[in-house]
Amino acid sequence: MASFGGIPWSLRVGDPCHVAEITMVPAPPGGCEEVPATLSRPIEAHETVLVACQDAVAPRARELSSRSRTA
């Protein structure tokens, strides 16, 4: 996306520490860590994002659901 101009330079993030600064994803620990921890961190980050998205759309989903029941 970035190479096609879909993401402005100011919003491009590649460093994990920068991601942690601008999002709710926890920062990676400094230094080395075990492989299972390295592999689980992206999974946990995706879960964090998915839960936040679900929480964000839940009010609208409830509104649409109630409309469809009354119509």
C-alpha positions as CSV (number, residue, x, y, z in Angstrom):
1,M,0.0,0.0,0.0
2,A,2.7,2.5,0.9
3,S,4.6,2.0,-2.3
4,F,1.4,2.8,-4.3
5,G,0.9,6.0,-2.3
6,G,-2.0,4.7,-0.2
7,I,-0.3,5.6,3.1
8,P,1.1,9.1,3.7
9,W,4.8,9.2,4.8
10,S,3.8,10.7,8.1
11,L,1.7,7.6,8.9
12,R,4.2,4.9,7.9
13,V,5.5,3.0,10.8
14,G,8.0,0.2,10.6
15,D,9.8,0.2,14.0
16,P,8.1,-1.9,16.7
17,C,9.0,0.8,19.3
18,H,7.3,3.4,17.2
19,V,4.2,1.3,16.8
20,A,4.0,1.0,20.6
21,E,4.3,4.8,20.9
22,I,1.4,5.6,18.7
23,T,-0.9,2.6,19.4
24,M,-2.2,0.5,22.4
25,V,0.1,-2.4,21.4
26,P,2.7,-2.9,24.2
27,A,6.4,-2.2,23.3
28,P,8.7,-5.1,22.8
29,P,11.2,-5.8,25.5
30,G,14.8,-4.6,25.1
31,G,17.4,-7.2,24.3
32,C,16.9,-10.8,23.4
33,E,13.9,-13.0,24.3
34,E,12.8,-16.5,23.8
35,V,11.4,-17.6,20.4
36,P,7.9,-18.4,21.8
37,A,7.6,-14.9,23.2
38,T,8.8,-13.4,19.9
39,L,6.1,-15.4,18.0
40,S,3.3,-14.7,20.5
41,R,3.7,-10.9,20.6
42,P,2.4,-10.3,17.0
43,I,-0.6,-12.6,17.7
44,E,-1.4,-10.7,20.9
45,A,-1.1,-7.4,19.1
46,H,-3.5,-8.6,16.4
47,E,-5.9,-9.7,19.1
48,T,-5.7,-6.3,20.7
49,V,-6.5,-4.6,17.4
50,L,-9.4,-7.0,16.7
51,V,-10.9,-6.5,20.1
52,A,-10.6,-2.7,19.8
53,C,-12.3,-2.9,16.4
54,Q,-15.1,-5.0,17.7
55,D,-15.6,-2.6,20.6
56,A,-15.7,0.3,18.2
57,V,-18.3,-1.2,15.9
58,A,-20.5,-2.8,18.6
59,P,-22.7,0.3,19.1
60,R,-23.4,0.6,15.4
61,A,-24.1,-3.1,15.1
62,R,-26.6,-2.9,18.0
63,E,-28.3,0.1,16.4
64,L,-28.6,-1.7,13.0
65,S,-29.8,-4.8,14.7
66,S,-32.6,-3.0,16.6
67,R,-33.6,-1.2,13.4
68,S,-34.0,-4.5,11.5
69,R,-36.2,-5.9,14.3
70,T,-38.5,-2.9,14.2
71,A,-38.8,-2.7,10.4
